[in-house]
Amino acid sequence: MNAGDGLFFYKKDNETYRILGLVGSFGFTTAGAMAGGYFLGSYIDKKLNTAPWFMLSFIMLGIAGSFIEFFKLIKKLSRENDR
């Protein structure tokens, strides 16, 4: 076992933790997008007296946006893994 072998595992562990952190942030992204959609939609619904249509629409847009960002992240990680 060489001194360089330990460094290889250290770099691999750091990469694994980075990927887990990025993928794990999906829940926070989704929750933030849903909360933002809820508050913005509720505000517009109160102003226009259209409850609950804007709130539901913005929550759905937030969910869709977070999934789009998640798939972009997966695509990026896949490209990095292929190198």
Buried (B, 14 or more C-beta within 10 A) or exposed (E): EEEEEEEEEEEEEEEEEEBEEBEEBBEEBBEEBBEBBBEBBBEBBEEEEEEEEBBBBBBEBBBEBBBEBBEEBEEEBEEEEEE
